[in-house]
């Protein structure tokens, strides 16, 4: 009996244990399924110069350590962190002194270069990885803590040093905020973006998607329009067209325009809507506003309009711009090389000039012999001495020094402490060098240069980007998807130079070109249309100039032969021409030389500084150089005023509630109101007659006779209303007219007296006409009052007010002050 009871007692706990184990196994199966679809191992690589604002930093006695800060991309865990570093020996460094590599407070790793230049691959401790604020650094290892001048120096080549990270993507979908950070981080920014657009506006959607992606990044990526592997996928189309892409996701259940994330590796971003019109508006928002920092995996259409527009974030410098708005101005690296770079764009580098106002402040321990080197776009401008605590310097920036995109201003302080014992930088106080708040950049531009110039076209897209391309047609001269993807990269670069997407332009192919000729035309692709200028066709074919005839000599007896040699032309061509159908519009061609790959040619154009070197109205480029083929010309560009409209917001419908207005019965008051209005009218009429008599007597010509007082007995109105008693009219006093006084004083009749008489006669006739009109109006008012209508009685009150105003006006005209 006991064993049975024990077995029954154990059955319940064992059953619970088995159920719990089964639930855990099922949950693990579910998690593993989710991780199989989302979690992937991803590799990130970035150059250290993209993470640091310093230029060519060094390690020496003045600054024995260099730190570089970076942020990790969102991931579940980090698999591996490696540092590839390239260091050059300068000034005979101490071969017995090792270097230390630091990472987030972990134990430093020593390197023994023995005073020679070296390259090292260092595996960092992944257990010290932080979610935010990671730091990797390198420093001298001196037991005493003081590095002396005799220990030499090292130069760190940041452009040839890399940080490589391997991490697993999250098991849950990325948030829009996380995708935004990945696009803007040098460590995780995608190198290749795949765009899959469907629908009637496919080409235009591809252009807006490429422009919006590049504007959310710090560089222009490569694009692909096929199923090739990419770091980021953008799928854009109506829900019906991309049903297979959003099947099984929550985006398939939404309505209205939506941007969402459906996959992490590679990141897949969906832009979708219910119809073509809403989808196009969503694509325009994507190319005009930055992504919101929301913690959701989707964002509905219209919410982007609440974000900061790209036109504000990437606006070129026009007028005054504080240096603090271009980057951090604090120099906290000590006494060593701490040069910082500030980048900015301008609108028209062809005619731009400016001034750089600097306020350089140094601490009390900085020696007056210290100076600051100022460099712009590789040209040394000036050295500013730090002779005082606050040093002000104004530097003129002439024309030709500035470029359209990515102007680089470098401020490099070379500081020396006042103390003579300079063997220990750690013992010296901090220099406290900073660029003051009054430091600013002032750029002055005008439009005096040629309108058809590639320099301005590359800087801002002018005139094709005016009003975001409202007067421009883009024609894709491509027959392959790879060439069209290269054209999208060019359009993305034009959006970055303009500062926002070309949301109002139209996109066509050679087969569907717009028939409207009074528009700017931008042709992009390796194929030329039949209407292309002859000079461009000759350049594309490789006929750079007339064939060159040279003589060659041989050792045999045959005579010297003449050979025609055609110079080889490589690369691409960009040219501006006047539109043959419109003298106020331009045509632009961006193409490659015959026989050369268009996609590779566009890569060469956007690599390095080729884009900023375009000039004239025709330019050629290859992998190594850019040269001008034709001088720019001027044209009267037809400007169209931009149409400003308020953004459309989908607000909830609101209806006013119905309020019941009570009905008021005025019939009992009808008779009393009619009687009161009649009495008021009679009183005002008599008052008017009295005033009119006074005015007439003042302007009368005959001598006045004493008037006898007239008495009128009070009358009682036969009505139920109040009784009105009228006072008797007072007797009139003798009055001498103004005209008679003038005649008696001045015997000779002058022109002024005649003018006075004419004015008096004119005034009397005017008063007579006004009196007749008022009498007629009063008679009509009496007829209205006799009707007894309540509404008419109320209207008569307004009439009486108007009459009283006229009466006061006439009395004012008749006063002596008015006469004089």
C-alpha positions in Angstrom: 0.0 0.0 0.0 2.8 2.4 0.8 4.6 2.0 -2.5 1.4 2.8 -4.3 0.9 5.9 -2.3 4.5 6.9 -2.9 4.2 6.4 -6.6 1.1 8.5 -6.7 2.8 11.2 -4.8 5.7 11.2 -7.2 3.6 11.2 -10.3 2.5 14.8 -10.0 6.0 16.4 -9.6 7.4 14.2 -12.4 4.6 15.2 -14.7 5.3 18.9 -14.0 9.0 18.4 -14.7 8.4 16.7 -18.0 5.9 19.4 -19.1 8.4 22.1 -18.1 11.2 20.4 -20.1 8.9 20.1 -23.1 7.9 23.7 -23.0 11.6 24.8 -22.8 12.5 22.6 -25.7 9.6 24.0 -27.8 10.6 27.6 -26.9 14.2 26.9 -27.8 13.0 25.5 -31.1 11.0 28.7 -31.7 14.0 30.9 -30.8 16.3 28.9 -33.0 13.9 29.3 -35.9 13.7 33.0 -35.4 17.5 33.3 -35.1 17.9 31.2 -38.3 15.9 33.9 -40.2 17.3 37.0 -38.5 20.6 36.4 -36.7 23.6 36.2 -39.0 27.4 36.8 -38.5 28.3 40.1 -40.1 31.8 41.6 -40.6 32.4 45.4 -40.3 35.6 47.2 -41.4 36.5 50.9 -41.1 39.5 53.1 -41.5 40.7 54.9 -38.4 40.8 58.3 -40.2 37.0 58.0 -40.6 36.6 57.7 -36.8 39.0 60.5 -35.9 39.0 64.3 -36.6 42.7 64.4 -36.2 45.0 64.6 -39.2 48.4 62.8 -39.1 48.6 62.4 -35.3 52.0 61.5 -33.7 53.3 60.1 -30.4 56.1 62.1 -28.7 57.0 63.7 -25.4 54.3 66.3 -25.8 51.5 63.9 -26.4 52.4 60.3 -25.5 49.0 58.8 -26.2 46.3 58.7 -29.0 42.7 57.5 -28.4 40.1 56.8 -31.1 36.4 56.6 -30.1 33.8 54.5 -32.0 30.3 53.1 -31.7 29.5 49.5 -32.3 26.6 48.5 -34.6 23.5 47.0 -33.0 24.1 43.3 -32.4 23.4 40.5 -30.0 27.0 39.8 -29.2 30.5 40.5 -30.7 32.5 37.6 -32.0 35.8 39.2 -32.7 37.5 42.6 -32.6 40.8 43.2 -34.4 43.0 46.3 -34.9 45.3 46.7 -37.9 47.7 49.6 -37.4 50.5 51.1 -39.4 53.1 53.2 -37.6 56.2 55.0 -38.9 59.3 55.7 -36.8 60.3 59.4 -36.7 63.2 61.2 -34.9 64.9 57.9 -33.9 62.5 56.5 -31.2 63.9 54.6 -28.3 64.2 51.0 -29.4 64.0 49.8 -25.8 60.7 51.6 -25.2 57.6 49.5 -26.1 54.2 50.7 -27.2 51.0 49.8 -25.5 47.6 49.2 -27.1 44.5 50.0 -25.0 40.9 48.9 -25.3 38.1 49.9 -23.0 40.1 49.5 -19.8 41.5 46.0 -20.5 45.0 45.1 -19.7 47.2 46.9 -22.3 48.9 44.8 -24.9 52.7 45.6 -25.4 54.4 45.9 -28.8 58.2 45.9 -29.2 59.0 47.6 -32.5 62.7 48.2 -31.5 62.6 51.7 -33.0 61.5 50.6 -36.5 58.4 51.3 -38.5 55.9 48.4 -38.4 52.5 47.1 -39.2 50.6 45.0 -36.6 47.5 43.0 -36.3 46.2 42.9 -32.8 43.3 40.9 -31.5 41.5 42.8 -28.8 39.7 41.4 -25.8 36.0 41.1 -26.8 34.9 40.7 -23.2 35.5 44.4 -22.7 33.2 45.5 -25.5 30.7 48.2 -24.5 27.4 49.0 -26.1 28.3 52.7 -26.3 31.5 54.7 -26.0 34.2 52.3 -27.1 37.8 53.5 -27.2 41.0 52.0 -28.7 44.3 53.7 -28.1 48.1 53.5 -28.3 50.7 55.1 -26.1 54.3 55.0 -24.9 55.3 52.6 -22.1 57.6 54.6 -19.8 57.9 53.2 -16.3 58.4 56.7 -14.9 55.4 58.1 -16.7 57.4 60.9 -18.3 58.4 60.6 -22.0 61.4 62.8 -22.8 62.4 64.4 -26.1 65.2 61.8 -26.4 62.6 59.0 -26.7 61.8 60.2 -30.2 58.3 60.1 -31.9 56.0 57.9 -33.9 53.7 58.9 -36.8 50.4 57.0 -37.0 49.0 56.4 -40.5 45.3 56.5 -39.8 44.4 56.1 -43.4 46.1 52.8 -43.5 44.9 51.5 -40.1 41.7 49.6 -39.8 39.3 48.3 -37.2 37.6 45.0 -38.1 34.6 43.7 -36.1 32.6 40.5 -36.4 29.2 40.5 -34.7 25.9 38.6 -34.8 22.9 40.7 -35.9 20.0 40.9 -33.4 17.4 38.1 -33.3 14.7 40.7 -33.4 14.0 43.2 -36.2 16.0 46.4 -36.3 14.3 49.6 -35.2 14.2 52.5 -37.6 16.5 54.3 -35.1 19.1 51.5 -35.3 19.0 51.5 -39.1 19.5 55.2 -39.1 22.6 54.9 -36.9 24.0 52.1 -39.1 23.6 54.4 -42.2 25.5 57.2 -40.5 28.2 55.2 -38.8 31.5 54.8 -40.7 31.8 51.3 -39.2 28.5 49.9 -40.4 27.5 52.1 -43.3 26.5 49.9 -46.3 29.0 49.9 -49.2 26.4 48.5 -51.7 22.6 49.1 -51.8 20.2 47.0 -53.8 17.0 48.8 -55.0 14.0 46.9 -56.2 11.3 49.2 -57.4 8.0 48.1 -59.1 5.1 50.0 -60.6 4.3 52.6 -63.3 6.8 55.1 -61.8 9.6 52.6 -61.4 12.5 54.7 -62.7 11.5 57.7 -60.7 11.1 55.6 -57.5 14.6 54.2 -58.1 16.0 57.7 -58.3 14.2 59.0 -55.2 15.2 55.8 -53.2 18.9 56.2 -54.2 18.9 59.9 -53.3 17.2 59.4 -50.0 19.7 56.6 -49.1 22.7 58.8 -49.9 21.4 61.8 -48.0 21.0 59.6 -44.9 24.6 58.6 -45.2 27.9 60.4 -45.2 29.0 59.1 -48.6 27.5 57.9 -51.9 27.3 54.1 -52.0 27.2 51.8 -55.0 23.8 50.7 -56.2 22.6 47.5 -57.8 19.2 46.9 -59.4 19.4 43.2 -59.6 19.5 40.3 -57.0 23.2 40.7 -56.4 24.4 40.6 -52.8 24.2 43.9 -51.0 24.6 45.4 -47.5 21.2 47.0 -47.7 18.0 46.2 -49.7 15.3 48.8 -50.4 12.1 47.4 -51.8 9.6 50.0 -53.0 6.2 49.4 -54.6 2.5 49.2 -53.8 1.3 46.4 -51.5 -0.1 44.6 -54.5 3.1 44.8 -56.5 5.4 43.6 -53.6 3.0 41.1 -52.0 5.6 38.4 -52.1 8.2 40.6 -50.3 5.9 41.5 -47.4 4.1 38.2 -47.1 4.0 37.0 -43.5 5.1 40.4 -42.1 3.0 42.9 -40.2 3.4 45.4 -43.1 1.0 43.2 -45.1 -1.7 44.0 -42.5 -1.2 47.8 -42.5 -2.9 50.4 -44.7 -1.6 53.7 -46.0 2.0 54.6 -46.8 4.5 52.8 -44.5 8.3 52.4 -44.2 9.3 49.2 -42.3 12.1 46.7 -41.7 11.5 43.1 -42.5 15.0 41.5 -42.3 18.3 42.2 -40.6 20.9 40.4 -42.8 21.1 42.1 -45.1 18.8 44.9 -43.8 15.7 45.0 -45.9 13.7 48.3 -45.9 10.2 48.4 -47.4 8.6 51.5 -48.8 5.0 50.7 -49.6 1.5 52.2 -50.0 -2.0 51.3 -51.2 -1.8 53.2 -54.6 0.8 54.7 -56.9 0.1 58.3 -55.9 0.6 57.7 -52.2 3.7 55.7 -52.9 5.3 58.5 -54.9 4.6 61.0 -52.1 6.2 58.6 -49.7 9.3 58.3 -51.9 9.5 62.1 -52.0 9.4 62.3 -48.2 12.1 59.7 -48.0 14.3 61.9 -50.3 13.5 65.1 -48.4 13.6 64.3 -44.6 15.9 62.3 -42.4 14.7 59.1 -40.8 13.1 59.5 -37.4 14.8 58.1 -34.3 11.8 55.8 -33.4 12.1 52.6 -31.5 9.7 50.8 -33.8 10.5 48.7 -36.9 8.1 50.8 -39.0 7.0 54.4 -39.5 3.8 55.6 -41.1 3.7 58.0 -44.0 3.5 61.7 -43.1 5.6 61.4 -39.9 8.8 62.1 -41.9 7.5 65.6 -42.5 8.0 66.3 -38.8 11.7 65.5 -39.1 14.6 67.8 -40.0 14.7 68.4 -43.8 17.9 67.6 -45.6 17.9 71.1 -47.1 18.6 72.4 -43.5 21.1 69.7 -42.5 23.1 69.9 -45.7 22.7 73.6 -46.6 25.7 75.2 -48.2 27.5 78.0 -46.4 26.0 81.3 -47.6 26.9 84.4 -45.5 28.0 83.9 -41.9 28.6 80.4 -40.4 30.1 79.8 -36.9 33.0 77.4 -36.9 31.3 75.6 -33.9 28.5 74.5 -36.2 31.0 72.8 -38.5 32.4 70.5 -35.7 33.7 70.4 -32.2 36.2 73.2 -31.4 37.7 71.9 -28.2 41.4 70.8 -28.4 41.9 68.5 -25.4 44.8 66.3 -26.6 47.5 68.1 -24.7 50.6 69.6 -26.1 51.0 67.3 -29.1 49.8 67.3 -32.6 46.0 67.8 -32.3 45.0 69.2 -35.7 41.3 69.1 -36.4 39.4 69.2 -39.7 36.1 71.1 -40.4 34.1 70.3 -43.6 31.6 72.4 -45.4 30.0 72.9 -48.9 29.3 76.1 -50.9 26.8 76.8 -53.7 28.9 78.5 -56.4 32.6 77.9 -56.2 33.2 79.7 -59.5 32.6 83.2 -57.9 32.7 82.4 -54.2 35.1 84.3 -51.9 35.1 84.9 -48.3 36.8 85.7 -45.0 37.8 83.5 -42.1 37.5 85.1 -38.7 39.4 83.3 -36.0 39.4 83.8 -32.2 42.2 81.6 -30.8 42.4 81.3 -27.0 45.2 79.7 -25.1 45.9 79.0 -21.4 48.4 80.9 -19.2 51.0 78.1 -19.5 51.3 78.4 -23.3 54.5 80.0 -24.5 54.1 83.1 -26.7 56.2 81.5 -29.4 53.5 78.9 -30.0 51.5 79.3 -33.2 48.5 77.8 -35.1 48.7 76.7 -38.7 45.6 77.3 -40.9 45.1 75.2 -44.1 42.2 75.1 -46.5 41.9 72.4 -49.2 45.6 71.6 -49.0 46.7 75.3 -49.3 48.5 76.8 -46.4 46.8 80.1 -45.5 48.6 81.6 -42.5 50.3 80.9 -39.1 48.8 82.7 -36.2 51.0 83.5 -33.2 49.5 82.9 -29.7 51.2 86.0 -28.2 48.2 86.9 -26.0 45.5 85.0 -24.1 43.0 85.8 -26.9 44.3 86.2 -30.4 42.1 87.4 -33.3 42.9 86.9 -36.9 41.0 87.6 -40.2 42.1 85.7 -43.3 40.8 86.5 -46.8 39.7 83.6 -49.0 40.1 84.6 -52.6 38.2 83.2 -55.6 39.4 79.8 -56.8 40.4 78.5 -53.4 37.0 77.1 -52.5 35.4 74.0 -54.1 31.8 72.9 -54.2 31.7 69.9 -51.9 33.8 68.8 -48.9 35.9 71.9 -48.4 38.4 71.0 -45.7 39.6 73.6 -43.1 42.4 72.3 -40.9 43.4 74.1 -37.7 46.6 72.7 -36.3 48.1 74.2 -33.1 51.8 73.7 -32.4 52.0 74.4 -28.6 55.0 74.8 -26.4 54.8 75.1 -22.6 56.5 78.1 -20.8 58.5 75.9 -18.5 62.1 75.2 -19.6 62.0 71.6 -18.2 60.2 69.9 -21.1 61.2 66.4 -20.3 57.9 65.4 -18.8 54.6 66.3 -20.6 52.6 64.7 -17.7 54.0 67.3 -15.3 53.1 70.2 -17.5 49.6 71.8 -17.1 47.0 71.4 -19.7 47.4 74.1 -22.5 43.8 74.9 -22.6 43.7 75.8 -26.3 40.3 76.4 -27.8 38.7 78.1 -30.8 36.5 80.9 -29.5 32.8 81.4 -30.1 33.4 84.4 -32.3 35.2 82.3 -34.9 33.2 82.2 -38.1 33.3 81.7 -41.8 31.7 84.3 -44.1 31.2 83.2 -47.7 30.1 85.7 -50.4 28.7 84.4 -53.7 27.1 86.0 -56.7 25.8 84.8 -60.1 28.2 86.9 -62.2 29.8 83.8 -63.7 28.6 81.8 -66.7 25.4 79.9 -66.2 26.5 76.9 -68.2 29.5 75.9 -66.1 30.2 72.4 -64.8 31.8 73.8 -61.6 28.5 75.1 -60.4 26.7 72.1 -61.8 28.8 69.8 -59.7 28.5 72.0 -56.6 24.7 72.4 -56.5 23.2 70.9 -59.7 22.4 74.3 -61.1 20.3 75.0 -63.1 18.8 71.5 -63.3 18.1 71.3 -59.5 16.3 74.6 -59.3 13.0 74.1 -57.3 14.1 70.5 -56.8 14.1 69.8 -60.5 10.7 71.3 -61.4 12.0 72.3 -64.9 14.1 69.2 -65.5 13.7 65.9 -67.3 16.1 63.1 -66.7 16.6 60.7 -69.6 18.3 57.4 -68.9 20.3 56.4 -71.9 20.9 52.8 -70.7 20.0 49.4 -71.9 21.4 47.3 -68.9 20.5 47.3 -65.3 24.1 47.8 -64.2 24.3 51.0 -66.3 21.1 52.3 -64.8 22.4 51.6 -61.3 25.5 53.6 -62.1 23.2 56.4 -63.3 21.4 56.2 -59.9 24.7 56.7 -58.2 25.3 59.9 -60.2 21.8 61.2 -59.2 22.6 60.4 -55.6 25.7 62.4 -55.8 23.8 65.3 -57.4 21.3 65.1 -54.5 24.1 65.3 -51.9 25.6 68.4 -53.7 22.2 70.1 -54.0 21.3 69.3 -50.3 18.0 67.5 -50.9 16.3 65.1 -53.4 15.1 66.1 -56.8 11.5 65.4 -55.9 9.9 67.4 -58.7 11.8 66.1 -61.7 10.6 63.5 -64.2 12.5 60.4 -65.3 12.2 59.0 -68.8 14.0 56.6 -71.2 14.9 57.3 -74.8 11.7 55.6 -75.8 9.5 57.5 -73.5 11.1 61.0 -73.5 8.9 64.0 -72.7 7.8 65.9 -75.8 8.0 69.3 -73.9 11.1 70.9 -75.2 11.0 74.0 -73.0 12.6 72.1 -70.1 16.1 71.3 -69.0 17.3 67.8 -70.3 19.8 65.7 -68.4 20.9 62.6 -70.4 22.8 59.9 -68.4 24.1 56.7 -69.9 26.5 55.2 -72.4 24.0 55.5 -75.3 23.4 58.8 -77.2 20.2 59.9 -78.9 20.0 60.9 -82.5 19.8 64.6 -81.6 23.0 64.6 -79.6 25.4 67.4 -80.7 28.0 66.5 -83.2 30.9 67.6 -81.0 29.7 65.2 -78.3 29.4 62.3 -80.7 32.9 62.9 -82.0 34.2 63.0 -78.4 32.4 59.8 -77.5 33.9 58.1 -80.5 37.3 59.0 -79.3 38.0 61.8 -81.8 39.6 64.1 -79.3 41.4 66.1 -82.0 42.4 65.8 -85.7 44.6 62.8 -86.5 48.3 63.5 -85.9 50.7 62.7 -88.7 54.2 61.6 -87.6 57.2 60.3 -89.5 59.0 57.1 -88.7 62.4 56.0 -90.0 63.5 52.4 -90.6 66.9 50.8 -91.1 66.2 49.3 -94.5 66.3 51.0 -97.9 62.6 51.7 -98.2 61.6 55.3 -98.0 60.2 56.9 -94.8 56.5 56.1 -94.4 53.9 58.4 -93.0 51.5 57.0 -90.3 48.3 58.4 -89.0 48.2 58.0 -85.3 44.9 58.7 -83.3 45.5 59.4 -79.6 43.7 57.0 -77.3 40.9 58.6 -75.1 39.6 56.9 -72.0 37.1 57.6 -69.3 34.0 59.7 -69.5 32.6 62.9 -70.7 30.2 65.4 -69.1 29.0 68.4 -71.2 26.5 71.2 -71.2 24.8 72.5 -74.4 22.1 75.0 -75.2 18.7 73.4 -75.8 18.1 73.8 -79.6 14.3 74.2 -79.0 14.6 76.7 -76.2 17.2 79.5 -75.7 16.6 79.6 -71.9 17.2 75.9 -71.1 20.2 73.6 -71.2 21.0 70.0 -72.1 23.5 68.0 -70.1 25.2 64.7 -71.0 27.0 62.4 -68.7 28.4 59.5 -70.7 31.4 57.3 -71.2 33.8 57.0 -74.2 32.9 54.2 -76.7 34.2 50.8 -75.6 34.6 51.7 -71.9 32.4 50.4 -69.1 30.0 53.0 -68.0 29.7 51.8 -64.5 33.4 51.7 -63.9 33.7 55.2 -65.5 31.2 56.6 -63.0 33.1 55.0 -60.2 36.2 56.9 -61.3 34.2 60.2 -61.5 33.0 59.8 -57.9 36.2 58.6 -56.5 38.7 61.0 -54.9 38.2 64.6 -55.8 37.3 64.3 -59.5 33.8 65.6 -59.0 35.0 68.9 -57.6 37.5 69.3 -60.5 34.9 69.5 -63.3 35.0 72.9 -65.1 34.0 74.6 -68.3 31.1 73.4 -70.3 32.8 70.1 -71.3 35.2 68.0 -69.2 36.8 64.7 -69.6 38.1 62.4 -66.9 39.8 59.1 -66.5 41.1 57.3 -63.5 44.0 59.7 -62.9 42.9 63.1 -64.0 40.2 65.6 -65.1 40.7 68.0 -68.0 38.5 70.8 -69.5 37.5 70.4 -73.1 35.5 73.6 -73.7 35.2 76.9 -72.0 31.9 77.7 -70.2 29.3 79.9 -71.8 26.6 82.1 -70.6 22.8 81.7 -71.1 19.7 83.5 -69.9 18.3 80.8 -67.6 14.5 81.1 -67.1 13.9 81.1 -63.4 10.5 79.9 -62.0 9.5 81.1 -58.5 9.1 78.2 -56.1 5.6 77.3 -55.1 5.5 77.0 -51.3 2.8 74.8 -49.9 2.0 73.6 -46.4 2.6 69.9 -45.8 -0.3 67.6 -45.9 -1.2 65.9 -42.6 -3.8 63.2 -42.2 -5.8 64.6 -39.3 -8.7 62.9 -37.7 -12.2 64.2 -38.8 -13.9 66.5 -36.4 -17.6 67.6 -36.5 -19.2 70.4 -34.5 -22.0 69.2 -32.3 -25.5 70.4 -32.9 -26.8 73.0 -30.5 -30.5 73.7 -30.1 -31.3 77.4 -30.4 -34.4 78.4 -28.4 -37.2 80.2 -30.3 -38.3 83.6 -29.0 -41.8 84.9 -29.7 -41.6 88.7 -30.4 -45.3 89.2 -31.3 -46.2 90.7 -27.9 -43.5 93.3 -28.3 -44.4 94.1 -31.9 -46.8 97.0 -31.2 -44.7 98.6 -28.5 -41.5 98.5 -30.7 -43.4 100.0 -33.6 -44.7 102.9 -31.5 -41.4 103.5 -29.9 -39.6 103.6 -33.3 -42.3 106.1 -34.6 -41.8 108.5 -31.7 -38.0 108.3 -32.1 -38.3 109.1 -35.8 -40.5 112.1 -35.2 -38.1 113.5 -32.6 -35.0 113.0 -34.8 -36.9 114.7 -37.7 -37.7 117.8 -35.7 -34.2 117.9 -34.4 -32.9 117.7 -38.0 -35.2 120.6 -39.1 -33.9 122.7 -36.3 -30.3 122.0 -37.1 -30.9 122.6 -40.9 -32.4 126.0 -40.1 -29.2 126.9 -38.1 -26.9 125.9 -40.9 -29.0 127.8 -43.6 -29.1 131.0 -41.5 -25.3 130.9 -41.2 -24.7 130.9 -44.9 -27.6 133.2 -45.9 -26.6 136.4 -47.9 -29.4 138.9 -46.8 -29.2 140.7 -43.5 -30.9 138.7 -40.8 -34.0 140.2 -39.1 -34.7 139.6 -35.5 -36.8 136.5 -35.3 -39.8 136.3 -32.9 -39.8 133.5 -30.5 -42.1 130.7 -31.5 -43.8 128.5 -29.1 -45.1 125.1 -29.9 -47.4 123.5 -27.4 -46.4 120.0 -26.3 -48.1 117.3 -28.2 -49.0 113.9 -26.9 -48.6 110.9 -29.1 -51.7 108.7 -29.3 -49.9 105.5 -28.5 -49.2 103.2 -25.6 -45.5 104.3 -25.6 -43.9 107.2 -23.6 -44.8 110.8 -24.2 -42.2 113.1 -25.9 -42.4 116.8 -25.1 -40.5 119.2 -27.4 -39.0 122.4 -26.0 -39.8 125.8 -27.8 -37.2 126.9 -30.4 -35.1 129.9 -29.0 -35.0 133.2 -30.9 -32.2 133.7 -33.4 -29.6 136.4 -32.7 -28.6 138.9 -35.4 -25.7 137.5 -37.4 -23.4 139.2 -39.8 -22.1 136.9 -42.5 -18.4 136.3 -43.1 -18.7 137.6 -46.7 -20.1 141.0 -45.6 -17.3 141.4 -43.0 -14.7 140.8 -45.7 -16.4 143.4 -48.0 -16.5 146.1 -45.3 -12.9 145.7 -44.3 -11.4 145.5 -47.8 -12.9 147.9 -50.2 -11.2 146.6 -53.3 -12.7 143.3 -54.4 -9.8 140.9 -54.6 -9.5 137.5 -56.3 -9.5 135.9 -52.8 -12.9 137.4 -52.0 -14.3 136.2 -55.3 -13.1 132.7 -54.5 -14.8 133.0 -51.1 -18.1 133.9 -52.7 -17.8 131.1 -55.2 -17.0 128.7 -52.3 -20.0 130.0 -50.4 -22.4 129.5 -53.3 -21.0 126.0 -53.9 -21.5 125.1 -50.3 -25.1 126.3 -50.3 -25.9 124.3 -53.4 -24.3 121.2 -51.9 -26.2 121.6 -48.7 -29.4 122.1 -50.6 -28.8 118.8 -52.5 -27.9 117.0 -49.3 -31.1 118.3 -47.7 -33.2 117.1 -50.6 -31.7 113.7 -50.5 -32.2 113.4 -46.7 -35.8 114.6 -47.0 -36.5 111.8 -49.5 -34.7 109.3 -47.3 -36.7 110.4 -44.3 -40.0 110.0 -46.2 -39.0 106.5 -47.2 -38.1 105.8 -43.5 -41.5 107.0 -42.4 -43.2 104.6 -44.8 -41.1 101.8 -43.4 -42.1 102.7 -39.9 -45.8 102.9 -40.7 -45.6 99.2 -41.9 -45.3 98.1 -38.3 -42.8 95.2 -39.0 -40.5 94.3 -36.1 -37.6 93.7 -38.5 -38.1 97.0 -40.2 -38.2 98.8 -36.8 -34.8 97.2 -36.0 -33.4 98.3 -39.4 -34.7 101.9 -38.7 -32.5 102.1 -35.6 -29.4 101.6 -37.8 -30.8 104.3 -40.2 -31.2 106.7 -37.4 -27.6 106.2 -36.3 -26.4 107.0 -39.9 -28.5 110.1 -40.0 -27.2 111.3 -36.6 -23.6 110.8 -37.9 -24.4 113.0 -41.0 -26.0 115.6 -38.8 -22.9 115.9 -36.6 -20.7 116.1 -39.8 -22.7 119.0 -41.2 -22.7 120.9 -37.8 -18.9 120.5 -37.8 -18.6 121.9 -41.3 -20.8 124.9 -40.3 -18.7 125.8 -37.2 -16.5 128.9 -37.4 -13.4 126.9 -37.0 -14.2 124.9 -40.1 -15.0 128.2 -42.0 -11.7 129.7 -41.1 
